[in-house]
Amino acid sequence: MTKLQQLHSELGQSPWLDNIRREWLLDGTLQSWIDRGVRGVTSNPTIFQKAMSQGTAYDEQFTELLRAGHSVPEAYWTMVVSDVEDTLELFRPVHRESGGEDGFVSLELAPEQARDTTASIEAAHDFHTRIAEPNLYVKIPATAEGIPAVQAMVAEGRNINITLIFSLERYAGVMEAYLAGLEAYDGDLAPVRSVASFFVSRVDTEVDRRLEAIGTDEALALRGKAAVAQAKLAYRDFRRTFAGPRWEALVARGANLQRPLWASTSTKNPAYSPTLYVDTLIGPDTVNTMPEATLDAFEERGTLARAVDAGVDAAEATWQALSEVGVDLEDVGRTLEDEGVAAFAKSYDELIGVLEGKAAELRSR
C-alpha cells in the first residue's frame, strides 16, 4: 500500500491531484496516479493555461475547431470540456467504489464570472448540462457574489466545489450557503456533494510579508505559522457547524458532509518543509489537493499521523498573536481573494492571447 493510499484508508483524508494535462491522459500518467492512491482532480484557469501553452497535444483539436468556425474562446472551452470528460471517465471507478465520495473532477467557471452572481448561476447550469456526470464538481469562487450562486446550485441538487476561500469569515458563509441550499432542495440529498476549498500556503506568503514589514522580534517569530493555524481553526469550525439539530435533520434526509479541501498546499517558501501543508492538516473527512511535486514529496518523506485537530488552542493563540502584533487578518483575506481572482483572470487572458497567436499562424498557412 502506498502512503497516499494509507492517507485515505487509515486517516480518512483523500489525496487529490491539482493538475490536468492532456499528455497524461494519453500516456497513462493520470491512471498511474490513480493506481498510487489519488482519488480526485482539481483544475483552474492557471492549470489549463500551463497545459495548453506547452507542447502540441491540443494542436490537432484546436485546428479542427477553428476550421469548423469556432472562435478562440469557444475552442478553448471545448478543449477544456474534452479533457474534463476524459478525466471523469478515468475516475468513474473511484467514484463508484467510494459510494460517491471521491472520484470527482473539478471544472472552474470563467474568471470574469467571479463577481457576477447571475452569470455564475448560468455558467454552472451550462457546465452541469453539458457534462451530465455524477462525478463532476463545478467550481464557484467564494466571493460575496459567488456565495448566493453556491446556495442556488446546491438548492437544485448540484455538486459544487467552492474555491478561493482565504478567511474564516468567508468559510462560515460557504458552510451556511451549503446548509441553506440543502434545506431548500426538495429532492433526495444523498447524491448531493460539496467540498469547500480553503487555500493555505498563500496565507503564509501574505502574512509573512506583513510580519517582515512590522519587523519586531514578536512579529518575526510568527512567520510560517498563520496558514496552518487558520486551517486548524477552519476544521474546528467545520466540526462545530456539521453537528447539532440542524445538521442532524439534514442527515436524516441523506445529507453528506461538505468536506474541507486544503488547496494551495505546495510550499512557496523554500525555507519551509515541502510537506508542511500536508503533514499538519491530516484528518478525517478532509481532502488535500496537491500538485504532483507535493504528492511525490509526501510519498517520500511525509508523516502519516492525524494532525488537523491537534494543537487547536495553540492555533487560536497564534491567530490572536498575529492581530496583537499588527496584522489585519480581515484585510489579509480580502487581499488574497482579490489576488486569487485576478491571477486566474490573468492566466485566462494570457492563454487566450497564446491561442489567438496560434490561430493567426494557422490562418496564414
Short mmCIF file of the C-alpha atoms (twelve columns), coordinates in Angstrom:
data_MODEL
# 
_entry.id   MODEL 
# 
loop_
_atom_site.group_PDB 
_atom_site.id 
_atom_site.type_symbol 
_atom_site.label_atom_id 
_atom_site.label_alt_id 
_atom_site.label_comp_id 
_atom_site.label_asym_id 
_atom_site.label_seq_id 
_atom_site.Cartn_x 
_atom_site.Cartn_y 
_atom_site.Cartn_z 
_atom_site.pdbx_PDB_model_num 
ATOM 1   C CA . MET A 1   0.000   0.000  0.000   1 
ATOM 2   C CA . THR A 2   1.369   3.437  -0.908  1 
ATOM 3   C CA . LYS A 3   1.497   6.284  1.574   1 
ATOM 4   C CA . LEU A 4   -1.214  8.084  -0.405  1 
ATOM 5   C CA . GLN A 5   -3.451  5.043  -0.086  1 
ATOM 6   C CA . GLN A 6   -2.711  4.874  3.639   1 
ATOM 7   C CA . LEU A 7   -3.592  8.539  3.986   1 
ATOM 8   C CA . HIS A 8   -7.136  7.660  2.976   1 
ATOM 9   C CA . SER A 9   -7.593  4.172  4.397   1 
ATOM 10  C CA . GLU A 10  -6.022  4.830  7.811   1 
ATOM 11  C CA . LEU A 11  -6.574  8.553  8.380   1 
ATOM 12  C CA . GLY A 12  -9.674  9.449  6.363   1 
ATOM 13  C CA . GLN A 13  -8.132  12.097 4.123   1 
ATOM 14  C CA . SER A 14  -8.473  11.924 0.347   1 
ATOM 15  C CA . PRO A 15  -5.409  12.961 -1.681  1 
ATOM 16  C CA . TRP A 16  -6.351  14.654 -4.952  1 
ATOM 17  C CA . LEU A 17  -4.180  15.832 -7.825  1 
ATOM 18  C CA . ASP A 18  -4.194  19.553 -8.560  1 
ATOM 19  C CA . ASN A 19  -3.441  19.319 -12.269 1 
ATOM 20  C CA . ILE A 20  -4.782  18.159 -15.624 1 
ATOM 21  C CA . ARG A 21  -2.663  17.664 -18.711 1 
ATOM 22  C CA . ARG A 22  -3.821  16.063 -21.931 1 
ATOM 23  C CA . GLU A 23  -0.473  14.290 -22.279 1 
ATOM 24  C CA . TRP A 24  -1.187  12.494 -19.001 1 
ATOM 25  C CA . LEU A 25  -4.499  11.254 -20.340 1 
ATOM 26  C CA . LEU A 26  -2.792  9.937  -23.460 1 
ATOM 27  C CA . ASP A 27  0.325   8.349  -21.964 1 
ATOM 28  C CA . GLY A 28  -1.166  6.726  -18.867 1 
ATOM 29  C CA . THR A 29  0.337   9.121  -16.304 1 
ATOM 30  C CA . LEU A 30  -3.039  10.045 -14.855 1 
ATOM 31  C CA . GLN A 31  -4.030  6.396  -14.490 1 
ATOM 32  C CA . SER A 32  -0.743  5.772  -12.681 1 
ATOM 33  C CA . TRP A 33  -1.638  8.493  -10.179 1 
ATOM 34  C CA . ILE A 34  -4.951  6.745  -9.546  1 
ATOM 35  C CA . ASP A 35  -3.089  3.479  -9.029  1 
ATOM 36  C CA . ARG A 36  -0.855  5.218  -6.468  1 
ATOM 37  C CA . GLY A 37  -3.833  6.482  -4.481  1 
ATOM 38  C CA . VAL A 38  -5.008  9.774  -5.992  1 
ATOM 39  C CA . ARG A 39  -8.781  9.978  -5.558  1 
ATOM 40  C CA . GLY A 40  -9.795  13.101 -7.492  1 
ATOM 41  C CA . VAL A 41  -8.597  16.001 -9.629  1 
ATOM 42  C CA . THR A 42  -8.891  19.767 -9.411  1 
ATOM 43  C CA . SER A 43  -8.247  22.292 -12.162 1 
ATOM 44  C CA . ASN A 44  -8.322  26.052 -12.611 1 
ATOM 45  C CA . PRO A 45  -7.550  28.568 -15.374 1 
ATOM 46  C CA . THR A 46  -3.859  28.679 -14.440 1 
ATOM 47  C CA . ILE A 47  -3.570  24.897 -14.791 1 
ATOM 48  C CA . PHE A 48  -5.149  24.952 -18.258 1 
ATOM 49  C CA . GLN A 49  -3.012  27.940 -19.246 1 
ATOM 50  C CA . LYS A 50  0.136   25.935 -18.489 1 
ATOM 51  C CA . ALA A 51  -1.184  22.785 -20.166 1 
ATOM 52  C CA . MET A 52  -2.287  24.427 -23.415 1 
ATOM 53  C CA . SER A 53  0.649   26.815 -23.767 1 
ATOM 54  C CA . GLN A 54  3.201   23.996 -23.804 1 
ATOM 55  C CA . GLY A 55  3.656   21.194 -26.300 1 
ATOM 56  C CA . THR A 56  1.429   20.143 -29.180 1 
ATOM 57  C CA . ALA A 57  -1.181  17.905 -27.532 1 
ATOM 58  C CA . TYR A 58  -4.009  20.335 -28.263 1 
ATOM 59  C CA . ASP A 59  -2.963  21.458 -31.741 1 
ATOM 60  C CA . GLU A 60  -4.958  18.940 -33.754 1 
ATOM 61  C CA . GLN A 61  -8.253  19.546 -31.961 1 
ATOM 62  C CA . PHE A 62  -7.685  23.311 -31.909 1 
ATOM 63  C CA . THR A 63  -7.100  23.347 -35.672 1 
ATOM 64  C CA . GLU A 64  -10.259 21.309 -36.305 1 
ATOM 65  C CA . LEU A 65  -12.340 23.626 -34.134 1 
ATOM 66  C CA . LEU A 66  -11.084 26.728 -35.895 1 
ATOM 67  C CA . ARG A 67  -11.795 25.186 -39.293 1 
ATOM 68  C CA . ALA A 68  -15.317 24.417 -38.095 1 
ATOM 69  C CA . GLY A 69  -15.833 28.110 -37.428 1 
ATOM 70  C CA . HIS A 70  -15.417 28.267 -33.658 1 
ATOM 71  C CA . SER A 71  -13.974 31.386 -32.064 1 
ATOM 72  C CA . VAL A 72  -10.815 31.045 -29.986 1 
ATOM 73  C CA . PRO A 73  -12.695 31.239 -26.630 1 
ATOM 74  C CA . GLU A 74  -15.225 28.674 -27.871 1 
ATOM 75  C CA . ALA A 75  -12.388 26.388 -28.933 1 
ATOM 76  C CA . TYR A 76  -10.721 26.820 -25.531 1 
ATOM 77  C CA . TRP A 77  -13.818 25.746 -23.599 1 
ATOM 78  C CA . THR A 78  -14.422 22.822 -25.949 1 
ATOM 79  C CA . MET A 79  -10.873 21.575 -25.324 1 
ATOM 80  C CA . VAL A 80  -11.282 22.051 -21.563 1 
ATOM 81  C CA . VAL A 81  -14.549 20.131 -21.545 1 
ATOM 82  C CA . SER A 82  -12.924 17.357 -23.593 1 
ATOM 83  C CA . ASP A 83  -10.120 16.962 -21.028 1 
ATOM 84  C CA . VAL A 84  -12.555 17.031 -18.123 1 
ATOM 85  C CA . GLU A 85  -14.824 14.430 -19.731 1 
ATOM 86  C CA . ASP A 86  -11.894 12.078 -20.352 1 
ATOM 87  C CA . THR A 87  -10.685 12.571 -16.777 1 
ATOM 88  C CA . LEU A 88  -14.163 11.956 -15.403 1 
ATOM 89  C CA . GLU A 89  -14.233 8.622  -17.211 1 
ATOM 90  C CA . LEU A 90  -10.911 7.598  -15.683 1 
ATOM 91  C CA . PHE A 91  -12.121 8.435  -12.186 1 
ATOM 92  C CA . ARG A 92  -15.548 6.820  -12.504 1 
ATOM 93  C CA . PRO A 93  -14.418 3.583  -10.788 1 
ATOM 94  C CA . VAL A 94  -13.106 5.608  -7.814  1 
ATOM 95  C CA . HIS A 95  -16.407 7.473  -7.621  1 
ATOM 96  C CA . ARG A 96  -18.383 4.249  -7.733  1 
ATOM 97  C CA . GLU A 97  -16.225 2.343  -5.249  1 
ATOM 98  C CA . SER A 98  -16.214 5.252  -2.772  1 
ATOM 99  C CA . GLY A 99  -20.012 5.465  -2.752  1 
ATOM 100 C CA . GLY A 100 -19.897 8.849  -4.453  1 
ATOM 101 C CA . GLU A 101 -17.488 10.483 -2.010  1 
ATOM 102 C CA . ASP A 102 -14.409 10.682 -4.237  1 
ATOM 103 C CA . GLY A 103 -13.553 10.310 -7.914  1 
ATOM 104 C CA . PHE A 104 -14.515 13.913 -8.653  1 
ATOM 105 C CA . VAL A 105 -13.045 16.196 -11.291 1 
ATOM 106 C CA . SER A 106 -13.445 19.941 -10.751 1 
ATOM 107 C CA . LEU A 107 -14.055 22.465 -13.514 1 
ATOM 108 C CA . GLU A 108 -13.932 26.170 -12.661 1 
ATOM 109 C CA . LEU A 109 -16.143 28.910 -14.029 1 
ATOM 110 C CA . ALA A 110 -14.633 31.567 -16.300 1 
ATOM 111 C CA . PRO A 111 -12.735 34.131 -14.190 1 
ATOM 112 C CA . GLU A 112 -14.878 37.078 -15.317 1 
ATOM 113 C CA . GLN A 113 -17.897 35.482 -13.624 1 
ATOM 114 C CA . ALA A 114 -16.349 35.577 -10.138 1 
ATOM 115 C CA . ARG A 115 -18.068 38.880 -9.308  1 
ATOM 116 C CA . ASP A 116 -21.377 38.172 -11.062 1 
ATOM 117 C CA . THR A 117 -23.977 36.032 -9.272  1 
ATOM 118 C CA . THR A 118 -26.348 35.666 -12.205 1 
ATOM 119 C CA . ALA A 119 -23.588 34.811 -14.669 1 
ATOM 120 C CA . SER A 120 -22.152 32.259 -12.222 1 
ATOM 121 C CA . ILE A 121 -25.506 30.515 -11.876 1 
ATOM 122 C CA . GLU A 122 -25.991 30.431 -15.649 1 
ATOM 123 C CA . ALA A 123 -22.476 29.126 -16.278 1 
ATOM 124 C CA . ALA A 124 -22.785 26.446 -13.575 1 
ATOM 125 C CA . HIS A 125 -26.060 25.341 -15.146 1 
ATOM 126 C CA . ASP A 126 -24.354 25.176 -18.526 1 
ATOM 127 C CA . PHE A 127 -21.472 23.035 -17.275 1 
ATOM 128 C CA . HIS A 128 -23.744 20.619 -15.416 1 
ATOM 129 C CA . THR A 129 -25.930 20.307 -18.520 1 
ATOM 130 C CA . ARG A 130 -23.021 19.986 -20.920 1 
ATOM 131 C CA . ILE A 131 -21.229 17.435 -18.724 1 
ATOM 132 C CA . ALA A 132 -24.049 15.488 -17.116 1 
ATOM 133 C CA . GLU A 133 -21.838 13.247 -14.993 1 
ATOM 134 C CA . PRO A 134 -22.288 12.470 -11.276 1 
ATOM 135 C CA . ASN A 135 -18.584 12.944 -10.516 1 
ATOM 136 C CA . LEU A 136 -18.309 16.497 -11.879 1 
ATOM 137 C CA . TYR A 137 -17.704 19.354 -9.468  1 
ATOM 138 C CA . VAL A 138 -18.311 22.834 -10.820 1 
ATOM 139 C CA . LYS A 139 -16.047 25.291 -9.015  1 
ATOM 140 C CA . ILE A 140 -17.558 28.603 -7.923  1 
ATOM 141 C CA . PRO A 141 -15.303 31.163 -6.199  1 
ATOM 142 C CA . ALA A 142 -16.237 32.106 -2.637  1 
ATOM 143 C CA . THR A 143 -16.611 35.787 -3.407  1 
ATOM 144 C CA . ALA A 144 -19.506 37.796 -1.967  1 
ATOM 145 C CA . GLU A 145 -21.198 37.369 -5.340  1 
ATOM 146 C CA . GLY A 146 -20.326 33.684 -5.571  1 
ATOM 147 C CA . ILE A 147 -21.891 32.640 -2.253  1 
ATOM 148 C CA . PRO A 148 -25.518 33.144 -3.443  1 
ATOM 149 C CA . ALA A 149 -24.691 31.204 -6.604  1 
ATOM 150 C CA . VAL A 150 -23.418 28.330 -4.463  1 
ATOM 151 C CA . GLN A 151 -26.619 28.278 -2.434  1 
ATOM 152 C CA . ALA A 152 -28.749 28.391 -5.580  1 
ATOM 153 C CA . MET A 153 -26.878 25.481 -7.157  1 
ATOM 154 C CA . VAL A 154 -26.997 23.313 -4.026  1 
ATOM 155 C CA . ALA A 155 -30.731 24.084 -3.779  1 
ATOM 156 C CA . GLU A 156 -31.035 22.382 -7.173  1 
ATOM 157 C CA . GLY A 157 -29.057 19.347 -6.046  1 
ATOM 158 C CA . ARG A 158 -25.869 20.280 -7.949  1 
ATOM 159 C CA . ASN A 159 -22.384 19.179 -6.903  1 
ATOM 160 C CA . ILE A 160 -20.292 22.272 -6.164  1 
ATOM 161 C CA . ASN A 161 -16.672 22.891 -5.199  1 
ATOM 162 C CA . ILE A 162 -16.442 26.314 -3.555  1 
ATOM 163 C CA . THR A 163 -12.973 27.678 -4.230  1 
ATOM 164 C CA . LEU A 164 -10.721 30.594 -3.258  1 
ATOM 165 C CA . ILE A 165 -11.584 30.576 0.466   1 
ATOM 166 C CA . PHE A 166 -8.986  32.580 2.371   1 
ATOM 167 C CA . SER A 167 -10.655 33.534 5.660   1 
ATOM 168 C CA . LEU A 168 -12.677 32.031 8.484   1 
ATOM 169 C CA . GLU A 169 -15.401 34.617 7.928   1 
ATOM 170 C CA . ARG A 170 -15.822 33.650 4.284   1 
ATOM 171 C CA . TYR A 171 -15.703 29.968 5.188   1 
ATOM 172 C CA . ALA A 172 -18.611 30.475 7.580   1 
ATOM 173 C CA . GLY A 173 -20.596 31.942 4.686   1 
ATOM 174 C CA . VAL A 174 -19.702 28.974 2.480   1 
ATOM 175 C CA . MET A 175 -20.923 26.451 5.042   1 
ATOM 176 C CA . GLU A 176 -24.123 28.414 5.567   1 
ATOM 177 C CA . ALA A 177 -24.763 28.504 1.811   1 
ATOM 178 C CA . TYR A 178 -24.412 24.722 1.659   1 
ATOM 179 C CA . LEU A 179 -26.735 24.129 4.601   1 
ATOM 180 C CA . ALA A 180 -29.347 26.578 3.343   1 
ATOM 181 C CA . GLY A 181 -29.135 25.074 -0.141  1 
ATOM 182 C CA . LEU A 182 -29.690 21.565 1.212   1 
ATOM 183 C CA . GLU A 183 -32.648 22.767 3.254   1 
ATOM 184 C CA . ALA A 184 -34.196 24.335 0.153   1 
ATOM 185 C CA . TYR A 185 -33.699 21.296 -2.070  1 
ATOM 186 C CA . ASP A 186 -36.815 19.143 -2.223  1 
ATOM 187 C CA . GLY A 187 -35.105 16.074 -3.681  1 
ATOM 188 C CA . ASP A 188 -33.003 13.240 -2.320  1 
ATOM 189 C CA . LEU A 189 -29.982 14.747 -0.557  1 
ATOM 190 C CA . ALA A 190 -27.864 11.577 -0.754  1 
ATOM 191 C CA . PRO A 191 -26.370 12.292 -4.233  1 
ATOM 192 C CA . VAL A 192 -25.575 15.950 -3.426  1 
ATOM 193 C CA . ARG A 193 -21.881 16.523 -2.718  1 
ATOM 194 C CA . SER A 194 -19.741 19.556 -1.991  1 
ATOM 195 C CA . VAL A 195 -16.226 20.470 -0.909  1 
ATOM 196 C CA . ALA A 196 -15.025 23.804 0.452   1 
ATOM 197 C CA . SER A 197 -11.578 24.655 -0.936  1 
ATOM 198 C CA . PHE A 198 -9.651  26.511 1.754   1 
ATOM 199 C CA . PHE A 199 -6.400  27.955 0.366   1 
ATOM 200 C CA . VAL A 200 -3.422  27.527 2.665   1 
ATOM 201 C CA . SER A 201 0.099   28.440 1.536   1 
ATOM 202 C CA . ARG A 202 -0.813  31.827 0.113   1 
ATOM 203 C CA . VAL A 203 -1.906  32.876 3.607   1 
ATOM 204 C CA . ASP A 204 1.641   32.409 4.900   1 
ATOM 205 C CA . THR A 205 3.062   34.223 1.875   1 
ATOM 206 C CA . GLU A 206 0.935   37.302 2.554   1 
ATOM 207 C CA . VAL A 207 1.116   37.229 6.353   1 
ATOM 208 C CA . ASP A 208 4.883   36.622 6.363   1 
ATOM 209 C CA . ARG A 209 5.309   39.647 4.102   1 
ATOM 210 C CA . ARG A 210 3.401   41.785 6.600   1 
ATOM 211 C CA . LEU A 211 5.260   40.360 9.576   1 
ATOM 212 C CA . GLU A 212 8.589   41.178 7.962   1 
ATOM 213 C CA . ALA A 213 7.375   44.709 7.310   1 
ATOM 214 C CA . ILE A 214 6.486   45.065 11.015  1 
ATOM 215 C CA . GLY A 215 9.931   43.721 11.834  1 
ATOM 216 C CA . THR A 216 9.726   43.248 15.604  1 
ATOM 217 C CA . ASP A 217 11.044  40.094 17.248  1 
ATOM 218 C CA . GLU A 218 7.492   39.164 18.233  1 
ATOM 219 C CA . ALA A 219 6.285   39.570 14.658  1 
ATOM 220 C CA . LEU A 220 9.169   37.687 13.053  1 
ATOM 221 C CA . ALA A 221 8.666   34.771 15.432  1 
ATOM 222 C CA . LEU A 222 5.219   34.226 13.937  1 
ATOM 223 C CA . ARG A 223 6.413   33.668 10.359  1 
ATOM 224 C CA . GLY A 224 5.226   30.423 8.798   1 
ATOM 225 C CA . LYS A 225 2.515   29.856 11.394  1 
ATOM 226 C CA . ALA A 226 -0.558  31.705 10.124  1 
ATOM 227 C CA . ALA A 227 -1.716  29.350 7.379   1 
ATOM 228 C CA . VAL A 228 -1.737  26.162 9.430   1 
ATOM 229 C CA . ALA A 229 -3.259  27.950 12.422  1 
ATOM 230 C CA . GLN A 230 -6.132  29.271 10.332  1 
ATOM 231 C CA . ALA A 231 -6.720  25.892 8.667   1 
ATOM 232 C CA . LYS A 232 -6.889  24.172 12.055  1 
ATOM 233 C CA . LEU A 233 -9.434  26.742 13.205  1 
ATOM 234 C CA . ALA A 234 -11.379 26.177 9.997   1 
ATOM 235 C CA . TYR A 235 -11.501 22.446 10.724  1 
ATOM 236 C CA . ARG A 236 -12.726 23.191 14.247  1 
ATOM 237 C CA . ASP A 237 -15.470 25.390 12.759  1 
ATOM 238 C CA . PHE A 238 -16.339 22.635 10.276  1 
ATOM 239 C CA . ARG A 239 -16.852 20.120 13.086  1 
ATOM 240 C CA . ARG A 240 -18.947 22.589 15.066  1 
ATOM 241 C CA . THR A 241 -21.123 23.533 12.090  1 
ATOM 242 C CA . PHE A 242 -21.835 19.998 10.909  1 
ATOM 243 C CA . ALA A 243 -23.228 18.887 14.244  1 
ATOM 244 C CA . GLY A 244 -26.362 19.509 16.271  1 
ATOM 245 C CA . PRO A 245 -30.096 19.509 15.481  1 
ATOM 246 C CA . ARG A 246 -29.960 21.483 12.222  1 
ATOM 247 C CA . TRP A 247 -27.380 19.171 10.701  1 
ATOM 248 C CA . GLU A 248 -28.975 16.013 12.082  1 
ATOM 249 C CA . ALA A 249 -32.268 16.957 10.411  1 
ATOM 250 C CA . LEU A 250 -30.432 17.110 7.073   1 
ATOM 251 C CA . VAL A 251 -28.581 13.849 7.750   1 
ATOM 252 C CA . ALA A 252 -31.997 12.224 8.233   1 
ATOM 253 C CA . ARG A 253 -32.742 13.277 4.644   1 
ATOM 254 C CA . GLY A 254 -29.474 11.751 3.397   1 
ATOM 255 C CA . ALA A 255 -27.178 14.792 3.512   1 
ATOM 256 C CA . ASN A 256 -23.409 14.425 3.134   1 
ATOM 257 C CA . LEU A 257 -20.732 16.482 4.852   1 
ATOM 258 C CA . GLN A 258 -19.244 19.365 2.911   1 
ATOM 259 C CA . ARG A 259 -15.640 18.297 3.368   1 
ATOM 260 C CA . PRO A 260 -12.901 20.900 3.792   1 
ATOM 261 C CA . LEU A 261 -10.480 20.683 0.875   1 
ATOM 262 C CA . TRP A 262 -6.994  22.032 1.587   1 
ATOM 263 C CA . ALA A 263 -5.835  23.788 -1.576  1 
ATOM 264 C CA . SER A 264 -2.670  25.701 -2.453  1 
ATOM 265 C CA . THR A 265 -0.694  23.191 -0.418  1 
ATOM 266 C CA . SER A 266 2.609   23.363 -2.271  1 
ATOM 267 C CA . THR A 267 5.178   25.218 -0.181  1 
ATOM 268 C CA . LYS A 268 6.040   28.634 -1.612  1 
ATOM 269 C CA . ASN A 269 8.878   29.440 0.824   1 
ATOM 270 C CA . PRO A 270 11.885  27.125 0.264   1 
ATOM 271 C CA . ALA A 271 12.773  27.508 3.935   1 
ATOM 272 C CA . TYR A 272 9.646   25.537 4.845   1 
ATOM 273 C CA . SER A 273 9.244   21.774 4.525   1 
ATOM 274 C CA . PRO A 274 7.784   20.742 1.150   1 
ATOM 275 C CA . THR A 275 5.153   18.742 3.040   1 
ATOM 276 C CA . LEU A 276 4.334   21.416 5.641   1 
ATOM 277 C CA . TYR A 277 0.765   21.933 4.413   1 
ATOM 278 C CA . VAL A 278 0.103   18.213 4.183   1 
ATOM 279 C CA . ASP A 279 1.632   16.799 7.370   1 
ATOM 280 C CA . THR A 280 -0.037  19.392 9.598   1 
ATOM 281 C CA . LEU A 281 -3.560  19.102 8.127   1 
ATOM 282 C CA . ILE A 282 -4.235  15.366 8.053   1 
ATOM 283 C CA . GLY A 283 -7.562  14.301 9.476   1 
ATOM 284 C CA . PRO A 284 -10.855 12.560 8.757   1 
ATOM 285 C CA . ASP A 285 -13.455 13.929 6.349   1 
ATOM 286 C CA . THR A 286 -10.953 16.160 4.530   1 
ATOM 287 C CA . VAL A 287 -9.345  16.404 1.098   1 
ATOM 288 C CA . ASN A 288 -5.880  17.685 0.237   1 
ATOM 289 C CA . THR A 289 -5.359  18.565 -3.428  1 
ATOM 290 C CA . MET A 290 -1.678  18.707 -4.339  1 
ATOM 291 C CA . PRO A 291 0.433   19.287 -7.434  1 
ATOM 292 C CA . GLU A 292 2.464   16.283 -8.482  1 
ATOM 293 C CA . ALA A 293 5.684   17.523 -6.813  1 
ATOM 294 C CA . THR A 294 3.941   17.752 -3.434  1 
ATOM 295 C CA . LEU A 295 2.339   14.322 -3.877  1 
ATOM 296 C CA . ASP A 296 5.805   12.910 -4.610  1 
ATOM 297 C CA . ALA A 297 7.326   14.718 -1.636  1 
ATOM 298 C CA . PHE A 298 4.658   13.388 0.713   1 
ATOM 299 C CA . GLU A 299 5.133   9.869  -0.607  1 
ATOM 300 C CA . GLU A 300 8.880   10.168 0.014   1 
ATOM 301 C CA . ARG A 301 9.048   11.984 3.351   1 
ATOM 302 C CA . GLY A 302 5.577   12.864 4.587   1 
ATOM 303 C CA . THR A 303 4.333   11.991 8.065   1 
ATOM 304 C CA . LEU A 304 1.291   9.738  8.346   1 
ATOM 305 C CA . ALA A 305 -0.391  10.974 11.510  1 
ATOM 306 C CA . ARG A 306 -3.630  12.724 12.404  1 
ATOM 307 C CA . ALA A 307 -2.769  16.370 12.960  1 
ATOM 308 C CA . VAL A 308 -5.522  18.731 11.846  1 
ATOM 309 C CA . ASP A 309 -7.312  18.752 15.200  1 
ATOM 310 C CA . ALA A 310 -4.151  18.699 17.329  1 
ATOM 311 C CA . GLY A 311 -2.931  21.916 18.958  1 
ATOM 312 C CA . VAL A 312 -6.106  23.881 18.258  1 
ATOM 313 C CA . ASP A 313 -5.657  26.016 21.404  1 
ATOM 314 C CA . ALA A 314 -2.155  26.882 20.215  1 
ATOM 315 C CA . ALA A 315 -3.546  27.746 16.784  1 
ATOM 316 C CA . GLU A 316 -6.061  30.091 18.370  1 
ATOM 317 C CA . ALA A 317 -3.269  31.703 20.398  1 
ATOM 318 C CA . THR A 318 -1.220  32.165 17.222  1 
ATOM 319 C CA . TRP A 319 -4.193  33.751 15.468  1 
ATOM 320 C CA . GLN A 320 -4.660  36.162 18.359  1 
ATOM 321 C CA . ALA A 321 -0.931  36.959 18.471  1 
ATOM 322 C CA . LEU A 322 -0.959  37.888 14.782  1 
ATOM 323 C CA . SER A 323 -3.595  40.520 15.467  1 
ATOM 324 C CA . GLU A 324 -1.730  41.773 18.514  1 
ATOM 325 C CA . VAL A 325 1.483   42.420 16.541  1 
ATOM 326 C CA . GLY A 326 -0.466  44.413 13.961  1 
ATOM 327 C CA . VAL A 327 -1.537  42.032 11.176  1 
ATOM 328 C CA . ASP A 328 -5.014  42.940 9.891   1 
ATOM 329 C CA . LEU A 329 -6.307  39.432 9.261   1 
ATOM 330 C CA . GLU A 330 -9.561  40.571 7.659   1 
ATOM 331 C CA . ASP A 331 -7.562  42.606 5.174   1 
ATOM 332 C CA . VAL A 332 -5.341  39.589 4.500   1 
ATOM 333 C CA . GLY A 333 -8.411  37.598 3.477   1 
ATOM 334 C CA . ARG A 334 -9.725  40.371 1.226   1 
ATOM 335 C CA . THR A 335 -6.331  40.906 -0.389  1 
ATOM 336 C CA . LEU A 336 -5.816  37.228 -1.124  1 
ATOM 337 C CA . GLU A 337 -9.301  36.843 -2.555  1 
ATOM 338 C CA . ASP A 338 -8.764  39.800 -4.888  1 
ATOM 339 C CA . GLU A 339 -5.352  38.471 -5.907  1 
ATOM 340 C CA . GLY A 340 -6.712  34.969 -6.478  1 
ATOM 341 C CA . VAL A 341 -9.492  36.177 -8.761  1 
ATOM 342 C CA . ALA A 342 -7.056  38.461 -10.606 1 
ATOM 343 C CA . ALA A 343 -4.447  35.690 -11.015 1 
ATOM 344 C CA . PHE A 344 -6.938  33.337 -12.657 1 
ATOM 345 C CA . ALA A 345 -8.189  36.130 -14.915 1 
ATOM 346 C CA . LYS A 346 -4.606  36.909 -15.928 1 
ATOM 347 C CA . SER A 347 -3.913  33.249 -16.730 1 
ATOM 348 C CA . TYR A 348 -7.078  33.016 -18.801 1 
ATOM 349 C CA . ASP A 349 -6.318  36.209 -20.713 1 
ATOM 350 C CA . GLU A 350 -2.737  35.108 -21.367 1 
ATOM 351 C CA . LEU A 351 -3.872  31.746 -22.673 1 
ATOM 352 C CA . ILE A 352 -6.479  33.260 -24.983 1 
ATOM 353 C CA . GLY A 353 -3.689  35.505 -26.282 1 
ATOM 354 C CA . VAL A 354 -1.465  32.478 -26.950 1 
ATOM 355 C CA . LEU A 355 -4.310  30.683 -28.718 1 
ATOM 356 C CA . GLU A 356 -5.111  33.791 -30.772 1 
ATOM 357 C CA . GLY A 357 -1.492  33.789 -31.915 1 
ATOM 358 C CA . LYS A 358 -1.695  30.110 -32.871 1 
ATOM 359 C CA . ALA A 359 -4.932  30.785 -34.727 1 
ATOM 360 C CA . ALA A 360 -3.312  33.622 -36.697 1 
ATOM 361 C CA . GLU A 361 -0.452  31.302 -37.692 1 
ATOM 362 C CA . LEU A 362 -2.865  28.630 -38.863 1 
ATOM 363 C CA . ARG A 363 -4.902  31.124 -40.900 1 
ATOM 364 C CA . SER A 364 -1.784  32.423 -42.617 1 
ATOM 365 C CA . ARG A 365 -0.724  28.996 -43.882 1 
# 
